[in-house]
Amino acid sequence: MQATEPAVPASRSRRALRRVGLPLVVAAACSATLGGCIVAAVGAGAIGGAVVMTDRRSAGIQLEDKQIEHRVDSALGDRFARQSVRIDVASYDQEVLLAGQVPSEQDRLDAAAIAARAENVRRVTNELEIGSLGGLSNGTDDALLAAKVRTSLLEEKGMAPGVVVVHCTLGSIYLFGKVNAHEAEVAKAVASHVEGVKRVVALFQILSPEEYARFPAQKP
């Protein structure tokens, strides 16, 4: 997975939003509000929700990612006092993201080690910051910001719906997905232009043309 912070302009179109319809928009908003992003708590970033058929992960891997989030979340809850840390957990294709804030570098390292030991975790990306929880933005703010990014992606001409998974912690947007190079650049540009986004971290798996051709055609 690669992390980037783009500054590329992006155009907007509402045709894709009309095409996917209200149910998908509502689902995106519900996913945002049901995600982790809880201040002073260990929280999984995408627990619950149905399998997304347009996601390029298999249904089995999507369900396994949800179980990984549960397992990592539980293990971190056993290690850390809930009032002392904020750790959001997200898993995509068995690769785990930890984002939030902990009091010390040792806590940061311990959290990564705990996540790496969880069953079926292939890799851990540790985005945890060191600091005090005082003054942190609340989970509702992050959930709303993630929903805004999802909606902007739905509105973007040329982006197939559902292939990019969005998580938000402390105003940072994390993008996951199996995408080609063009989709990656468009998604990063769109997210970076959403008001309130502090930075964009792309954790995409970039598909080669041959790999991309194996997926069913998805009309944006």
C-alpha positions as CSV (number, residue, x, y, z in Angstrom):
1,M,0.0,0.0,0.0
2,Q,1.3,3.5,-0.8
3,A,0.6,6.7,1.0
4,T,0.4,10.0,-0.9
5,E,-0.9,13.5,-0.4
6,P,-2.0,14.9,-3.7
7,A,-2.9,18.4,-4.8
8,V,-4.5,17.7,-8.1
9,P,-7.7,19.6,-9.3
10,A,-10.8,17.5,-9.9
11,S,-14.0,18.1,-11.8
12,R,-17.5,17.3,-10.4
13,S,-20.5,15.7,-12.0
14,R,-23.9,14.7,-10.4
15,R,-24.8,12.2,-13.0
16,A,-23.1,9.3,-11.2
17,L,-25.0,10.2,-8.0
18,R,-28.3,10.1,-9.8
19,R,-27.4,6.8,-11.4
20,V,-26.6,4.9,-8.2
21,G,-29.7,6.4,-6.5
22,L,-30.6,7.1,-2.9
23,P,-30.1,3.7,-1.3
24,L,-26.3,3.7,-1.9
25,V,-26.0,7.3,-0.7
26,V,-27.9,6.4,2.5
27,A,-25.7,3.4,2.9
28,A,-22.5,5.5,2.6
29,A,-23.8,7.9,5.3
30,C,-24.8,5.1,7.6
31,S,-21.4,3.5,7.2
32,A,-19.8,6.7,8.2
33,T,-22.0,7.1,11.3
34,L,-21.6,3.5,12.3
35,G,-17.8,3.5,11.9
36,G,-15.2,3.8,14.7
37,C,-14.0,7.4,15.1
38,I,-14.8,7.5,18.8
39,V,-12.9,9.9,21.0
40,A,-11.2,8.4,24.0
41,A,-11.9,4.9,22.9
42,V,-10.5,2.0,20.8
43,G,-12.9,1.7,17.8
44,A,-13.0,-0.4,14.7
45,G,-13.4,1.7,11.6
46,A,-16.0,-0.2,9.6
47,I,-17.7,-2.7,11.8
48,G,-21.1,-4.0,10.6
49,G,-22.9,-3.4,7.3
50,A,-23.6,-5.6,4.4
51,V,-21.2,-6.8,1.7
52,V,-20.7,-4.2,-1.0
53,M,-21.1,-5.9,-4.4
54,T,-19.2,-3.3,-6.3
55,D,-16.2,-3.7,-3.9
56,R,-13.4,-5.4,-5.8
57,R,-12.6,-7.6,-2.8
58,S,-14.5,-10.9,-2.7
59,A,-17.5,-11.2,-0.4
60,G,-15.4,-13.6,1.8
61,I,-12.6,-11.1,2.2
62,Q,-15.0,-8.3,2.9
63,L,-16.4,-10.3,5.8
64,E,-13.0,-11.4,6.9
65,D,-11.9,-7.8,7.1
66,K,-14.8,-7.0,9.4
67,Q,-13.8,-9.9,11.6
68,I,-10.2,-8.7,11.7
69,E,-11.4,-5.3,12.8
70,H,-13.4,-6.9,15.6
71,R,-10.4,-9.0,16.7
72,V,-7.9,-6.1,16.6
73,D,-10.3,-3.8,18.3
74,S,-10.9,-6.3,21.1
75,A,-7.2,-7.0,21.6
76,L,-6.4,-3.3,21.8
77,G,-9.3,-2.8,24.3
78,D,-7.7,-5.4,26.5
79,R,-4.3,-3.6,26.4
80,F,-5.3,0.1,26.7
81,A,-7.4,2.1,29.1
82,R,-10.3,3.5,27.0
83,Q,-9.8,7.0,28.5
84,S,-6.1,7.2,27.5
85,V,-6.1,6.5,23.8
86,R,-8.1,6.8,20.6
87,I,-7.3,4.1,18.1
88,D,-9.4,3.6,15.0
89,V,-9.0,0.3,13.2
90,A,-9.7,-0.4,9.6
91,S,-8.9,-3.5,7.5
92,Y,-8.8,-3.8,3.7
93,D,-7.8,-7.1,2.1
94,Q,-6.4,-8.2,5.5
95,E,-4.1,-5.2,5.7
96,V,-4.8,-3.2,8.9
97,L,-4.7,0.6,9.4
98,L,-4.3,2.0,12.9
99,A,-5.1,5.7,13.2
100,G,-5.6,8.1,16.1
101,Q,-3.6,9.1,19.1
102,V,-1.8,7.4,22.0
103,P,0.3,8.9,24.9
104,S,3.7,7.5,24.0
105,E,5.9,5.9,21.4
106,Q,5.9,2.7,23.3
107,D,2.1,2.6,23.2
108,R,2.3,3.3,19.4
109,L,4.7,0.3,19.0
110,D,2.6,-1.9,21.3
111,A,-0.6,-1.2,19.3
112,A,1.1,-2.1,16.0
113,A,2.5,-5.3,17.5
114,I,-1.0,-6.3,18.9
115,A,-2.6,-5.7,15.5
116,A,0.1,-7.7,13.7
117,R,-0.5,-10.7,16.0
118,A,-4.2,-10.8,15.2
119,E,-5.4,-13.8,13.1
120,N,-5.2,-13.4,9.4
121,V,-3.6,-9.9,9.4
122,R,-1.0,-9.7,6.6
123,R,0.3,-6.2,7.2
124,V,-0.1,-3.2,9.6
125,T,0.1,0.5,8.6
126,N,0.7,2.5,11.8
127,E,-0.7,6.1,11.5
128,L,-1.0,6.6,15.3
129,E,0.2,10.0,16.6
130,I,1.6,10.7,20.0
131,G,-0.2,13.3,22.2
132,S,-3.0,14.1,24.6
133,L,-6.6,13.4,23.8
134,G,-7.6,16.9,25.0
135,G,-9.0,19.0,22.2
136,L,-9.4,16.2,19.6
137,S,-12.2,16.5,17.2
138,N,-15.1,14.2,18.0
139,G,-16.1,11.0,16.1
140,T,-19.2,12.7,14.7
141,D,-17.1,15.3,12.9
142,D,-14.9,12.6,11.3
143,A,-18.0,10.5,10.3
144,L,-19.6,13.5,8.6
145,L,-16.3,14.3,6.8
146,A,-16.0,10.7,5.6
147,A,-19.6,10.8,4.3
148,K,-18.8,14.1,2.4
149,V,-15.9,12.4,0.7
150,R,-17.9,9.3,-0.2
151,T,-20.6,11.5,-1.7
152,S,-18.0,13.5,-3.7
153,L,-16.6,10.3,-5.1
154,L,-20.1,9.2,-6.1
155,E,-20.6,12.5,-7.9
156,E,-17.3,12.3,-9.8
157,K,-17.6,11.5,-13.5
158,G,-15.4,8.5,-14.4
159,M,-15.4,6.9,-10.9
160,A,-17.2,3.6,-10.5
161,P,-19.2,3.6,-7.3
162,G,-18.1,1.4,-4.4
163,V,-14.5,0.6,-5.4
164,V,-12.9,3.1,-3.1
165,V,-13.4,2.6,0.7
166,V,-13.1,5.8,2.8
167,H,-12.1,6.1,6.5
168,C,-11.5,9.3,8.5
169,T,-9.7,9.9,11.7
170,L,-8.8,13.3,13.2
171,G,-9.6,15.0,9.9
172,S,-7.3,12.7,7.9
173,I,-8.9,10.8,5.0
174,Y,-7.6,7.2,4.3
175,L,-8.5,5.7,1.0
176,F,-8.5,2.0,0.3
177,G,-9.3,0.0,-2.8
178,K,-8.1,-2.1,-5.7
179,V,-7.9,0.5,-8.4
180,N,-6.0,1.4,-11.6
181,A,-3.6,4.4,-11.7
182,H,-6.2,6.7,-13.1
183,E,-8.8,5.8,-10.5
184,A,-6.3,6.4,-7.7
185,E,-5.4,9.9,-8.9
186,V,-9.0,10.9,-9.4
187,A,-10.0,9.6,-5.9
188,K,-7.1,11.4,-4.2
189,A,-7.8,14.6,-6.0
190,V,-11.5,14.5,-5.2
191,A,-10.9,13.8,-1.5
192,S,-8.3,16.5,-1.2
193,H,-10.8,19.1,-2.4
194,V,-13.5,18.3,0.2
195,E,-13.8,21.1,2.7
196,G,-12.4,20.1,6.1
197,V,-10.0,17.4,4.9
198,K,-6.6,18.0,6.5
199,R,-4.7,15.4,4.4
200,V,-5.3,12.4,2.2
201,V,-3.4,9.2,2.7
202,A,-3.8,6.7,-0.2
203,L,-3.4,3.1,0.8
204,F,-4.5,1.7,-2.6
205,Q,-3.5,-1.5,-4.3
206,I,-2.7,-0.3,-7.8
207,L,-3.8,-2.8,-10.4
208,S,-1.9,-3.4,-13.6
209,P,-3.9,-3.3,-16.9
210,E,-4.0,-7.1,-16.9
211,E,-5.2,-7.3,-13.3
212,Y,-7.8,-4.5,-13.9
213,A,-9.2,-6.4,-16.9
214,R,-10.1,-9.4,-14.7
215,F,-12.8,-7.4,-12.9
216,P,-16.3,-7.0,-14.4
217,A,-16.8,-3.7,-16.2
218,Q,-18.3,-1.2,-13.9
219,K,-20.0,1.8,-15.4
220,P,-19.4,5.1,-13.5
